Amino acid sequence: MEPPPEEINFRILVVCSGNLHRSPFAEAVLLRRLGELGLTDVAVESAGLAATEGEACPVEVVQAAAEWDVDLSSHRASQVNGYMMREADLILTLERYHFTALATAFPADREKLHLLSVFDQDENPEDIPDPAELDGEGLRAVYRRIALCADALAEYYAEPMQEDG
């Protein structure tokens, strides 16, 4: 899994609304993909703007994530905070609303903020919708898009490392 803290050279924070659907899935697939590319010194965590601390992912989310070999059964929601924002080198949001709210609340960290969807090479950067009100296929479509963005992001960060290697 993640290397010991003393070996972390880059920290990514993924933020959505409740930290129950999108950001924990993005955290897991991004961490896995970075590891596959040899970027084991990167830490990834997730949080929510309106998270209920300690809340578990809904059953349908755990089931949908399992289709991607992602286990969210032990995930517990975390509320984004100033420490997380300061420690992160890159902060990815799922919606423009999250971006704006974080930029307003944490102006010193504004330069680290990006929409995750900027890494979607097939579509224009836009919100990745909250699947809380979507059916199972809607949730799967959101997860497909997040996985594509995570793959592109991991490849983007792996290129400089491979050139240096």
Chimera marker file (.cmm) of the C-alpha trace (Angstrom):
<marker_set name="trace">
<marker id="1" x="0.000" y="0.000" z="0.000" r="1" g="1" b="0" radius="0.5"/>
<marker id="2" x="1.309" y="3.480" z="0.802" r="1" g="1" b="0" radius="0.5"/>
<marker id="3" x="4.978" y="3.810" z="1.734" r="1" g="1" b="0" radius="0.5"/>
<marker id="4" x="5.913" y="5.118" z="5.187" r="1" g="1" b="0" radius="0.5"/>
<marker id="5" x="5.390" y="8.900" z="5.565" r="1" g="1" b="0" radius="0.5"/>
<marker id="6" x="9.131" y="9.631" z="5.429" r="1" g="1" b="0" radius="0.5"/>
<marker id="7" x="9.197" y="8.285" z="1.867" r="1" g="1" b="0" radius="0.5"/>
<marker id="8" x="6.343" y="10.454" z="0.548" r="1" g="1" b="0" radius="0.5"/>
<marker id="9" x="7.527" y="13.080" z="-1.929" r="1" g="1" b="0" radius="0.5"/>
<marker id="10" x="4.190" y="14.195" z="-3.383" r="1" g="1" b="0" radius="0.5"/>
<marker id="11" x="0.696" y="14.399" z="-1.888" r="1" g="1" b="0" radius="0.5"/>
<marker id="12" x="-2.575" y="14.450" z="-3.799" r="1" g="1" b="0" radius="0.5"/>
<marker id="13" x="-5.914" y="15.356" z="-2.218" r="1" g="1" b="0" radius="0.5"/>
<marker id="14" x="-9.169" y="14.542" z="-4.046" r="1" g="1" b="0" radius="0.5"/>
<marker id="15" x="-12.231" y="16.497" z="-2.912" r="1" g="1" b="0" radius="0.5"/>
<marker id="16" x="-15.936" y="16.044" z="-3.648" r="1" g="1" b="0" radius="0.5"/>
<marker id="17" x="-19.057" y="16.832" z="-1.631" r="1" g="1" b="0" radius="0.5"/>
<marker id="18" x="-19.591" y="14.046" z="0.891" r="1" g="1" b="0" radius="0.5"/>
<marker id="19" x="-16.483" y="11.871" z="0.421" r="1" g="1" b="0" radius="0.5"/>
<marker id="20" x="-18.712" y="8.839" z="-0.098" r="1" g="1" b="0" radius="0.5"/>
<marker id="21" x="-19.019" y="8.279" z="-3.866" r="1" g="1" b="0" radius="0.5"/>
<marker id="22" x="-16.504" y="9.984" z="-6.139" r="1" g="1" b="0" radius="0.5"/>
<marker id="23" x="-13.449" y="11.045" z="-4.161" r="1" g="1" b="0" radius="0.5"/>
<marker id="24" x="-12.825" y="7.752" z="-2.318" r="1" g="1" b="0" radius="0.5"/>
<marker id="25" x="-13.084" y="5.887" z="-5.619" r="1" g="1" b="0" radius="0.5"/>
<marker id="26" x="-10.737" y="8.396" z="-7.286" r="1" g="1" b="0" radius="0.5"/>
<marker id="27" x="-8.312" y="8.047" z="-4.379" r="1" g="1" b="0" radius="0.5"/>
<marker id="28" x="-8.213" y="4.263" z="-4.712" r="1" g="1" b="0" radius="0.5"/>
<marker id="29" x="-7.886" y="4.040" z="-8.497" r="1" g="1" b="0" radius="0.5"/>
<marker id="30" x="-5.329" y="6.842" z="-8.631" r="1" g="1" b="0" radius="0.5"/>
<marker id="31" x="-3.194" y="5.299" z="-5.896" r="1" g="1" b="0" radius="0.5"/>
<marker id="32" x="-3.325" y="1.910" z="-7.626" r="1" g="1" b="0" radius="0.5"/>
<marker id="33" x="-2.438" y="3.349" z="-11.043" r="1" g="1" b="0" radius="0.5"/>
<marker id="34" x="0.441" y="5.436" z="-9.660" r="1" g="1" b="0" radius="0.5"/>
<marker id="35" x="1.794" y="2.321" z="-7.956" r="1" g="1" b="0" radius="0.5"/>
<marker id="36" x="1.574" y="0.339" z="-11.190" r="1" g="1" b="0" radius="0.5"/>
<marker id="37" x="3.695" y="3.028" z="-12.832" r="1" g="1" b="0" radius="0.5"/>
<marker id="38" x="6.296" y="2.866" z="-10.067" r="1" g="1" b="0" radius="0.5"/>
<marker id="39" x="5.301" y="6.109" z="-8.356" r="1" g="1" b="0" radius="0.5"/>
<marker id="40" x="5.270" y="4.648" z="-4.866" r="1" g="1" b="0" radius="0.5"/>
<marker id="41" x="6.377" y="7.907" z="-3.234" r="1" g="1" b="0" radius="0.5"/>
<marker id="42" x="3.016" y="9.565" z="-3.941" r="1" g="1" b="0" radius="0.5"/>
<marker id="43" x="0.308" y="9.644" z="-1.268" r="1" g="1" b="0" radius="0.5"/>
<marker id="44" x="-3.343" y="10.073" z="-2.205" r="1" g="1" b="0" radius="0.5"/>
<marker id="45" x="-6.183" y="10.885" z="0.167" r="1" g="1" b="0" radius="0.5"/>
<marker id="46" x="-9.731" y="12.098" z="-0.217" r="1" g="1" b="0" radius="0.5"/>
<marker id="47" x="-12.117" y="14.351" z="1.670" r="1" g="1" b="0" radius="0.5"/>
<marker id="48" x="-15.440" y="16.124" z="1.271" r="1" g="1" b="0" radius="0.5"/>
<marker id="49" x="-16.653" y="19.682" z="1.601" r="1" g="1" b="0" radius="0.5"/>
<marker id="50" x="-19.777" y="18.567" z="3.441" r="1" g="1" b="0" radius="0.5"/>
<marker id="51" x="-18.655" y="15.184" z="4.700" r="1" g="1" b="0" radius="0.5"/>
<marker id="52" x="-20.075" y="13.623" z="7.821" r="1" g="1" b="0" radius="0.5"/>
<marker id="53" x="-16.917" y="12.485" z="9.568" r="1" g="1" b="0" radius="0.5"/>
<marker id="54" x="-16.770" y="8.696" z="9.838" r="1" g="1" b="0" radius="0.5"/>
<marker id="55" x="-19.757" y="7.933" z="7.589" r="1" g="1" b="0" radius="0.5"/>
<marker id="56" x="-19.469" y="4.719" z="5.564" r="1" g="1" b="0" radius="0.5"/>
<marker id="57" x="-20.015" y="4.453" z="1.816" r="1" g="1" b="0" radius="0.5"/>
<marker id="58" x="-23.482" y="3.279" z="0.764" r="1" g="1" b="0" radius="0.5"/>
<marker id="59" x="-23.790" y="-0.405" z="-0.159" r="1" g="1" b="0" radius="0.5"/>
<marker id="60" x="-24.396" y="0.362" z="-3.863" r="1" g="1" b="0" radius="0.5"/>
<marker id="61" x="-21.170" y="2.415" z="-3.955" r="1" g="1" b="0" radius="0.5"/>
<marker id="62" x="-19.168" y="-0.426" z="-2.400" r="1" g="1" b="0" radius="0.5"/>
<marker id="63" x="-20.689" y="-2.830" z="-4.946" r="1" g="1" b="0" radius="0.5"/>
<marker id="64" x="-20.007" y="-0.561" z="-7.935" r="1" g="1" b="0" radius="0.5"/>
<marker id="65" x="-16.415" y="0.054" z="-6.813" r="1" g="1" b="0" radius="0.5"/>
<marker id="66" x="-15.882" y="-3.704" z="-6.423" r="1" g="1" b="0" radius="0.5"/>
<marker id="67" x="-16.499" y="-4.042" z="-10.166" r="1" g="1" b="0" radius="0.5"/>
<marker id="68" x="-13.226" y="-2.090" z="-10.559" r="1" g="1" b="0" radius="0.5"/>
<marker id="69" x="-11.467" y="-4.241" z="-7.927" r="1" g="1" b="0" radius="0.5"/>
<marker id="70" x="-11.680" y="-1.339" z="-5.501" r="1" g="1" b="0" radius="0.5"/>
<marker id="71" x="-12.689" y="-2.121" z="-1.924" r="1" g="1" b="0" radius="0.5"/>
<marker id="72" x="-14.443" y="0.844" z="-0.311" r="1" g="1" b="0" radius="0.5"/>
<marker id="73" x="-16.023" y="-1.212" z="2.474" r="1" g="1" b="0" radius="0.5"/>
<marker id="74" x="-13.694" y="0.202" z="5.125" r="1" g="1" b="0" radius="0.5"/>
<marker id="75" x="-13.659" y="3.789" z="3.807" r="1" g="1" b="0" radius="0.5"/>
<marker id="76" x="-14.942" y="6.411" z="6.231" r="1" g="1" b="0" radius="0.5"/>
<marker id="77" x="-15.703" y="9.967" z="5.167" r="1" g="1" b="0" radius="0.5"/>
<marker id="78" x="-13.389" y="12.820" z="6.117" r="1" g="1" b="0" radius="0.5"/>
<marker id="79" x="-14.128" y="16.534" z="6.166" r="1" g="1" b="0" radius="0.5"/>
<marker id="80" x="-11.578" y="18.599" z="4.235" r="1" g="1" b="0" radius="0.5"/>
<marker id="81" x="-9.511" y="20.826" z="6.529" r="1" g="1" b="0" radius="0.5"/>
<marker id="82" x="-6.700" y="23.340" z="6.437" r="1" g="1" b="0" radius="0.5"/>
<marker id="83" x="-4.032" y="20.783" z="7.310" r="1" g="1" b="0" radius="0.5"/>
<marker id="84" x="-4.993" y="18.580" z="4.352" r="1" g="1" b="0" radius="0.5"/>
<marker id="85" x="-4.998" y="21.591" z="2.051" r="1" g="1" b="0" radius="0.5"/>
<marker id="86" x="-1.566" y="22.821" z="3.204" r="1" g="1" b="0" radius="0.5"/>
<marker id="87" x="0.040" y="19.386" z="3.034" r="1" g="1" b="0" radius="0.5"/>
<marker id="88" x="-1.237" y="18.568" z="-0.474" r="1" g="1" b="0" radius="0.5"/>
<marker id="89" x="0.919" y="19.320" z="-3.484" r="1" g="1" b="0" radius="0.5"/>
<marker id="90" x="-2.036" y="18.816" z="-5.843" r="1" g="1" b="0" radius="0.5"/>
<marker id="91" x="-5.719" y="19.211" z="-4.997" r="1" g="1" b="0" radius="0.5"/>
<marker id="92" x="-8.243" y="17.730" z="-7.413" r="1" g="1" b="0" radius="0.5"/>
<marker id="93" x="-11.915" y="18.635" z="-7.302" r="1" g="1" b="0" radius="0.5"/>
<marker id="94" x="-14.795" y="16.840" z="-8.976" r="1" g="1" b="0" radius="0.5"/>
<marker id="95" x="-16.893" y="19.942" z="-9.636" r="1" g="1" b="0" radius="0.5"/>
<marker id="96" x="-16.288" y="23.625" z="-10.262" r="1" g="1" b="0" radius="0.5"/>
<marker id="97" x="-18.340" y="24.316" z="-7.132" r="1" g="1" b="0" radius="0.5"/>
<marker id="98" x="-15.752" y="22.418" z="-5.051" r="1" g="1" b="0" radius="0.5"/>
<marker id="99" x="-12.948" y="24.318" z="-6.769" r="1" g="1" b="0" radius="0.5"/>
<marker id="100" x="-14.555" y="27.695" z="-6.040" r="1" g="1" b="0" radius="0.5"/>
<marker id="101" x="-15.440" y="26.827" z="-2.443" r="1" g="1" b="0" radius="0.5"/>
<marker id="102" x="-11.903" y="25.639" z="-1.692" r="1" g="1" b="0" radius="0.5"/>
<marker id="103" x="-10.281" y="28.608" z="-3.454" r="1" g="1" b="0" radius="0.5"/>
<marker id="104" x="-12.432" y="30.925" z="-1.345" r="1" g="1" b="0" radius="0.5"/>
<marker id="105" x="-11.879" y="29.131" z="1.966" r="1" g="1" b="0" radius="0.5"/>
<marker id="106" x="-8.164" y="28.433" z="1.398" r="1" g="1" b="0" radius="0.5"/>
<marker id="107" x="-6.819" y="31.192" z="-0.893" r="1" g="1" b="0" radius="0.5"/>
<marker id="108" x="-3.181" y="30.361" z="-0.096" r="1" g="1" b="0" radius="0.5"/>
<marker id="109" x="-3.702" y="26.937" z="-1.718" r="1" g="1" b="0" radius="0.5"/>
<marker id="110" x="-5.441" y="28.232" z="-4.865" r="1" g="1" b="0" radius="0.5"/>
<marker id="111" x="-2.536" y="27.394" z="-7.185" r="1" g="1" b="0" radius="0.5"/>
<marker id="112" x="-2.718" y="23.706" z="-6.221" r="1" g="1" b="0" radius="0.5"/>
<marker id="113" x="-6.392" y="23.377" z="-7.224" r="1" g="1" b="0" radius="0.5"/>
<marker id="114" x="-7.464" y="21.675" z="-10.461" r="1" g="1" b="0" radius="0.5"/>
<marker id="115" x="-10.555" y="19.933" z="-11.756" r="1" g="1" b="0" radius="0.5"/>
<marker id="116" x="-9.912" y="16.195" z="-12.076" r="1" g="1" b="0" radius="0.5"/>
<marker id="117" x="-11.660" y="16.342" z="-15.451" r="1" g="1" b="0" radius="0.5"/>
<marker id="118" x="-8.810" y="18.382" z="-16.985" r="1" g="1" b="0" radius="0.5"/>
<marker id="119" x="-7.130" y="14.993" z="-17.315" r="1" g="1" b="0" radius="0.5"/>
<marker id="120" x="-10.020" y="13.591" z="-19.392" r="1" g="1" b="0" radius="0.5"/>
<marker id="121" x="-8.606" y="13.595" z="-22.901" r="1" g="1" b="0" radius="0.5"/>
<marker id="122" x="-11.937" y="12.691" z="-24.508" r="1" g="1" b="0" radius="0.5"/>
<marker id="123" x="-14.069" y="15.495" z="-23.096" r="1" g="1" b="0" radius="0.5"/>
<marker id="124" x="-13.859" y="19.146" z="-22.152" r="1" g="1" b="0" radius="0.5"/>
<marker id="125" x="-13.070" y="19.838" z="-18.510" r="1" g="1" b="0" radius="0.5"/>
<marker id="126" x="-16.389" y="19.875" z="-16.740" r="1" g="1" b="0" radius="0.5"/>
<marker id="127" x="-17.994" y="18.636" z="-13.588" r="1" g="1" b="0" radius="0.5"/>
<marker id="128" x="-18.011" y="14.930" z="-12.891" r="1" g="1" b="0" radius="0.5"/>
<marker id="129" x="-21.587" y="14.621" z="-11.623" r="1" g="1" b="0" radius="0.5"/>
<marker id="130" x="-22.506" y="13.545" z="-8.132" r="1" g="1" b="0" radius="0.5"/>
<marker id="131" x="-23.866" y="10.019" z="-8.513" r="1" g="1" b="0" radius="0.5"/>
<marker id="132" x="-25.797" y="10.143" z="-5.229" r="1" g="1" b="0" radius="0.5"/>
<marker id="133" x="-29.080" y="10.453" z="-7.144" r="1" g="1" b="0" radius="0.5"/>
<marker id="134" x="-28.085" y="8.255" z="-10.095" r="1" g="1" b="0" radius="0.5"/>
<marker id="135" x="-29.007" y="4.636" z="-10.702" r="1" g="1" b="0" radius="0.5"/>
<marker id="136" x="-26.425" y="1.872" z="-10.824" r="1" g="1" b="0" radius="0.5"/>
<marker id="137" x="-25.490" y="2.501" z="-14.458" r="1" g="1" b="0" radius="0.5"/>
<marker id="138" x="-25.135" y="6.224" z="-13.785" r="1" g="1" b="0" radius="0.5"/>
<marker id="139" x="-22.737" y="5.466" z="-10.945" r="1" g="1" b="0" radius="0.5"/>
<marker id="140" x="-20.760" y="3.111" z="-13.186" r="1" g="1" b="0" radius="0.5"/>
<marker id="141" x="-20.511" y="5.828" z="-15.868" r="1" g="1" b="0" radius="0.5"/>
<marker id="142" x="-19.155" y="8.276" z="-13.286" r="1" g="1" b="0" radius="0.5"/>
<marker id="143" x="-16.620" y="5.665" z="-12.151" r="1" g="1" b="0" radius="0.5"/>
<marker id="144" x="-15.542" y="4.999" z="-15.753" r="1" g="1" b="0" radius="0.5"/>
<marker id="145" x="-14.862" y="8.704" z="-16.226" r="1" g="1" b="0" radius="0.5"/>
<marker id="146" x="-12.971" y="8.989" z="-12.943" r="1" g="1" b="0" radius="0.5"/>
<marker id="147" x="-10.857" y="5.946" z="-13.873" r="1" g="1" b="0" radius="0.5"/>
<marker id="148" x="-9.995" y="7.478" z="-17.271" r="1" g="1" b="0" radius="0.5"/>
<marker id="149" x="-8.951" y="10.727" z="-15.595" r="1" g="1" b="0" radius="0.5"/>
<marker id="150" x="-6.914" y="8.854" z="-12.971" r="1" g="1" b="0" radius="0.5"/>
<marker id="151" x="-5.103" y="6.892" z="-15.686" r="1" g="1" b="0" radius="0.5"/>
<marker id="152" x="-4.277" y="10.071" z="-17.614" r="1" g="1" b="0" radius="0.5"/>
<marker id="153" x="-3.137" y="11.856" z="-14.449" r="1" g="1" b="0" radius="0.5"/>
<marker id="154" x="-0.879" y="8.966" z="-13.438" r="1" g="1" b="0" radius="0.5"/>
<marker id="155" x="0.629" y="8.829" z="-16.937" r="1" g="1" b="0" radius="0.5"/>
<marker id="156" x="1.189" y="12.589" z="-16.851" r="1" g="1" b="0" radius="0.5"/>
<marker id="157" x="3.150" y="12.374" z="-13.605" r="1" g="1" b="0" radius="0.5"/>
<marker id="158" x="4.994" y="9.198" z="-14.619" r="1" g="1" b="0" radius="0.5"/>
<marker id="159" x="6.510" y="10.727" z="-17.780" r="1" g="1" b="0" radius="0.5"/>
<marker id="160" x="9.023" y="13.035" z="-16.008" r="1" g="1" b="0" radius="0.5"/>
<marker id="161" x="10.038" y="10.190" z="-13.691" r="1" g="1" b="0" radius="0.5"/>
<marker id="162" x="10.657" y="7.827" z="-16.609" r="1" g="1" b="0" radius="0.5"/>
<marker id="163" x="12.686" y="10.485" z="-18.450" r="1" g="1" b="0" radius="0.5"/>
<marker id="164" x="14.847" y="11.045" z="-15.350" r="1" g="1" b="0" radius="0.5"/>
<marker id="165" x="15.249" y="7.315" z="-14.702" r="1" g="1" b="0" radius="0.5"/>
<link id1="1" id2="2" r="1" g="1" b="0" radius="0.2"/>
<link id1="2" id2="3" r="1" g="1" b="0" radius="0.2"/>
<link id1="3" id2="4" r="1" g="1" b="0" radius="0.2"/>
<link id1="4" id2="5" r="1" g="1" b="0" radius="0.2"/>
<link id1="5" id2="6" r="1" g="1" b="0" radius="0.2"/>
<link id1="6" id2="7" r="1" g="1" b="0" radius="0.2"/>
<link id1="7" id2="8" r="1" g="1" b="0" radius="0.2"/>
<link id1="8" id2="9" r="1" g="1" b="0" radius="0.2"/>
<link id1="9" id2="10" r="1" g="1" b="0" radius="0.2"/>
<link id1="10" id2="11" r="1" g="1" b="0" radius="0.2"/>
<link id1="11" id2="12" r="1" g="1" b="0" radius="0.2"/>
<link id1="12" id2="13" r="1" g="1" b="0" radius="0.2"/>
<link id1="13" id2="14" r="1" g="1" b="0" radius="0.2"/>
<link id1="14" id2="15" r="1" g="1" b="0" radius="0.2"/>
<link id1="15" id2="16" r="1" g="1" b="0" radius="0.2"/>
<link id1="16" id2="17" r="1" g="1" b="0" radius="0.2"/>
<link id1="17" id2="18" r="1" g="1" b="0" radius="0.2"/>
<link id1="18" id2="19" r="1" g="1" b="0" radius="0.2"/>
<link id1="19" id2="20" r="1" g="1" b="0" radius="0.2"/>
<link id1="20" id2="21" r="1" g="1" b="0" radius="0.2"/>
<link id1="21" id2="22" r="1" g="1" b="0" radius="0.2"/>
<link id1="22" id2="23" r="1" g="1" b="0" radius="0.2"/>
<link id1="23" id2="24" r="1" g="1" b="0" radius="0.2"/>
<link id1="24" id2="25" r="1" g="1" b="0" radius="0.2"/>
<link id1="25" id2="26" r="1" g="1" b="0" radius="0.2"/>
<link id1="26" id2="27" r="1" g="1" b="0" radius="0.2"/>
<link id1="27" id2="28" r="1" g="1" b="0" radius="0.2"/>
<link id1="28" id2="29" r="1" g="1" b="0" radius="0.2"/>
<link id1="29" id2="30" r="1" g="1" b="0" radius="0.2"/>
<link id1="30" id2="31" r="1" g="1" b="0" radius="0.2"/>
<link id1="31" id2="32" r="1" g="1" b="0" radius="0.2"/>
<link id1="32" id2="33" r="1" g="1" b="0" radius="0.2"/>
<link id1="33" id2="34" r="1" g="1" b="0" radius="0.2"/>
<link id1="34" id2="35" r="1" g="1" b="0" radius="0.2"/>
<link id1="35" id2="36" r="1" g="1" b="0" radius="0.2"/>
<link id1="36" id2="37" r="1" g="1" b="0" radius="0.2"/>
<link id1="37" id2="38" r="1" g="1" b="0" radius="0.2"/>
<link id1="38" id2="39" r="1" g="1" b="0" radius="0.2"/>
<link id1="39" id2="40" r="1" g="1" b="0" radius="0.2"/>
<link id1="40" id2="41" r="1" g="1" b="0" radius="0.2"/>
<link id1="41" id2="42" r="1" g="1" b="0" radius="0.2"/>
<link id1="42" id2="43" r="1" g="1" b="0" radius="0.2"/>
<link id1="43" id2="44" r="1" g="1" b="0" radius="0.2"/>
<link id1="44" id2="45" r="1" g="1" b="0" radius="0.2"/>
<link id1="45" id2="46" r="1" g="1" b="0" radius="0.2"/>
<link id1="46" id2="47" r="1" g="1" b="0" radius="0.2"/>
<link id1="47" id2="48" r="1" g="1" b="0" radius="0.2"/>
<link id1="48" id2="49" r="1" g="1" b="0" radius="0.2"/>
<link id1="49" id2="50" r="1" g="1" b="0" radius="0.2"/>
<link id1="50" id2="51" r="1" g="1" b="0" radius="0.2"/>
<link id1="51" id2="52" r="1" g="1" b="0" radius="0.2"/>
<link id1="52" id2="53" r="1" g="1" b="0" radius="0.2"/>
<link id1="53" id2="54" r="1" g="1" b="0" radius="0.2"/>
<link id1="54" id2="55" r="1" g="1" b="0" radius="0.2"/>
<link id1="55" id2="56" r="1" g="1" b="0" radius="0.2"/>
<link id1="56" id2="57" r="1" g="1" b="0" radius="0.2"/>
<link id1="57" id2="58" r="1" g="1" b="0" radius="0.2"/>
<link id1="58" id2="59" r="1" g="1" b="0" radius="0.2"/>
<link id1="59" id2="60" r="1" g="1" b="0" radius="0.2"/>
<link id1="60" id2="61" r="1" g="1" b="0" radius="0.2"/>
<link id1="61" id2="62" r="1" g="1" b="0" radius="0.2"/>
<link id1="62" id2="63" r="1" g="1" b="0" radius="0.2"/>
<link id1="63" id2="64" r="1" g="1" b="0" radius="0.2"/>
<link id1="64" id2="65" r="1" g="1" b="0" radius="0.2"/>
<link id1="65" id2="66" r="1" g="1" b="0" radius="0.2"/>
<link id1="66" id2="67" r="1" g="1" b="0" radius="0.2"/>
<link id1="67" id2="68" r="1" g="1" b="0" radius="0.2"/>
<link id1="68" id2="69" r="1" g="1" b="0" radius="0.2"/>
<link id1="69" id2="70" r="1" g="1" b="0" radius="0.2"/>
<link id1="70" id2="71" r="1" g="1" b="0" radius="0.2"/>
<link id1="71" id2="72" r="1" g="1" b="0" radius="0.2"/>
<link id1="72" id2="73" r="1" g="1" b="0" radius="0.2"/>
<link id1="73" id2="74" r="1" g="1" b="0" radius="0.2"/>
<link id1="74" id2="75" r="1" g="1" b="0" radius="0.2"/>
<link id1="75" id2="76" r="1" g="1" b="0" radius="0.2"/>
<link id1="76" id2="77" r="1" g="1" b="0" radius="0.2"/>
<link id1="77" id2="78" r="1" g="1" b="0" radius="0.2"/>
<link id1="78" id2="79" r="1" g="1" b="0" radius="0.2"/>
<link id1="79" id2="80" r="1" g="1" b="0" radius="0.2"/>
<link id1="80" id2="81" r="1" g="1" b="0" radius="0.2"/>
<link id1="81" id2="82" r="1" g="1" b="0" radius="0.2"/>
<link id1="82" id2="83" r="1" g="1" b="0" radius="0.2"/>
<link id1="83" id2="84" r="1" g="1" b="0" radius="0.2"/>
<link id1="84" id2="85" r="1" g="1" b="0" radius="0.2"/>
<link id1="85" id2="86" r="1" g="1" b="0" radius="0.2"/>
<link id1="86" id2="87" r="1" g="1" b="0" radius="0.2"/>
<link id1="87" id2="88" r="1" g="1" b="0" radius="0.2"/>
<link id1="88" id2="89" r="1" g="1" b="0" radius="0.2"/>
<link id1="89" id2="90" r="1" g="1" b="0" radius="0.2"/>
<link id1="90" id2="91" r="1" g="1" b="0" radius="0.2"/>
<link id1="91" id2="92" r="1" g="1" b="0" radius="0.2"/>
<link id1="92" id2="93" r="1" g="1" b="0" radius="0.2"/>
<link id1="93" id2="94" r="1" g="1" b="0" radius="0.2"/>
<link id1="94" id2="95" r="1" g="1" b="0" radius="0.2"/>
<link id1="95" id2="96" r="1" g="1" b="0" radius="0.2"/>
<link id1="96" id2="97" r="1" g="1" b="0" radius="0.2"/>
<link id1="97" id2="98" r="1" g="1" b="0" radius="0.2"/>
<link id1="98" id2="99" r="1" g="1" b="0" radius="0.2"/>
<link id1="99" id2="100" r="1" g="1" b="0" radius="0.2"/>
<link id1="100" id2="101" r="1" g="1" b="0" radius="0.2"/>
<link id1="101" id2="102" r="1" g="1" b="0" radius="0.2"/>
<link id1="102" id2="103" r="1" g="1" b="0" radius="0.2"/>
<link id1="103" id2="104" r="1" g="1" b="0" radius="0.2"/>
<link id1="104" id2="105" r="1" g="1" b="0" radius="0.2"/>
<link id1="105" id2="106" r="1" g="1" b="0" radius="0.2"/>
<link id1="106" id2="107" r="1" g="1" b="0" radius="0.2"/>
<link id1="107" id2="108" r="1" g="1" b="0" radius="0.2"/>
<link id1="108" id2="109" r="1" g="1" b="0" radius="0.2"/>
<link id1="109" id2="110" r="1" g="1" b="0" radius="0.2"/>
<link id1="110" id2="111" r="1" g="1" b="0" radius="0.2"/>
<link id1="111" id2="112" r="1" g="1" b="0" radius="0.2"/>
<link id1="112" id2="113" r="1" g="1" b="0" radius="0.2"/>
<link id1="113" id2="114" r="1" g="1" b="0" radius="0.2"/>
<link id1="114" id2="115" r="1" g="1" b="0" radius="0.2"/>
<link id1="115" id2="116" r="1" g="1" b="0" radius="0.2"/>
<link id1="116" id2="117" r="1" g="1" b="0" radius="0.2"/>
<link id1="117" id2="118" r="1" g="1" b="0" radius="0.2"/>
<link id1="118" id2="119" r="1" g="1" b="0" radius="0.2"/>
<link id1="119" id2="120" r="1" g="1" b="0" radius="0.2"/>
<link id1="120" id2="121" r="1" g="1" b="0" radius="0.2"/>
<link id1="121" id2="122" r="1" g="1" b="0" radius="0.2"/>
<link id1="122" id2="123" r="1" g="1" b="0" radius="0.2"/>
<link id1="123" id2="124" r="1" g="1" b="0" radius="0.2"/>
<link id1="124" id2="125" r="1" g="1" b="0" radius="0.2"/>
<link id1="125" id2="126" r="1" g="1" b="0" radius="0.2"/>
<link id1="126" id2="127" r="1" g="1" b="0" radius="0.2"/>
<link id1="127" id2="128" r="1" g="1" b="0" radius="0.2"/>
<link id1="128" id2="129" r="1" g="1" b="0" radius="0.2"/>
<link id1="129" id2="130" r="1" g="1" b="0" radius="0.2"/>
<link id1="130" id2="131" r="1" g="1" b="0" radius="0.2"/>
<link id1="131" id2="132" r="1" g="1" b="0" radius="0.2"/>
<link id1="132" id2="133" r="1" g="1" b="0" radius="0.2"/>
<link id1="133" id2="134" r="1" g="1" b="0" radius="0.2"/>
<link id1="134" id2="135" r="1" g="1" b="0" radius="0.2"/>
<link id1="135" id2="136" r="1" g="1" b="0" radius="0.2"/>
<link id1="136" id2="137" r="1" g="1" b="0" radius="0.2"/>
<link id1="137" id2="138" r="1" g="1" b="0" radius="0.2"/>
<link id1="138" id2="139" r="1" g="1" b="0" radius="0.2"/>
<link id1="139" id2="140" r="1" g="1" b="0" radius="0.2"/>
<link id1="140" id2="141" r="1" g="1" b="0" radius="0.2"/>
<link id1="141" id2="142" r="1" g="1" b="0" radius="0.2"/>
<link id1="142" id2="143" r="1" g="1" b="0" radius="0.2"/>
<link id1="143" id2="144" r="1" g="1" b="0" radius="0.2"/>
<link id1="144" id2="145" r="1" g="1" b="0" radius="0.2"/>
<link id1="145" id2="146" r="1" g="1" b="0" radius="0.2"/>
<link id1="146" id2="147" r="1" g="1" b="0" radius="0.2"/>
<link id1="147" id2="148" r="1" g="1" b="0" radius="0.2"/>
<link id1="148" id2="149" r="1" g="1" b="0" radius="0.2"/>
<link id1="149" id2="150" r="1" g="1" b="0" radius="0.2"/>
<link id1="150" id2="151" r="1" g="1" b="0" radius="0.2"/>
<link id1="151" id2="152" r="1" g="1" b="0" radius="0.2"/>
<link id1="152" id2="153" r="1" g="1" b="0" radius="0.2"/>
<link id1="153" id2="154" r="1" g="1" b="0" radius="0.2"/>
<link id1="154" id2="155" r="1" g="1" b="0" radius="0.2"/>
<link id1="155" id2="156" r="1" g="1" b="0" radius="0.2"/>
<link id1="156" id2="157" r="1" g="1" b="0" radius="0.2"/>
<link id1="157" id2="158" r="1" g="1" b="0" radius="0.2"/>
<link id1="158" id2="159" r="1" g="1" b="0" radius="0.2"/>
<link id1="159" id2="160" r="1" g="1" b="0" radius="0.2"/>
<link id1="160" id2="161" r="1" g="1" b="0" radius="0.2"/>
<link id1="161" id2="162" r="1" g="1" b="0" radius="0.2"/>
<link id1="162" id2="163" r="1" g="1" b="0" radius="0.2"/>
<link id1="163" id2="164" r="1" g="1" b="0" radius="0.2"/>
<link id1="164" id2="165" r="1" g="1" b="0" radius="0.2"/>
</marker_set>
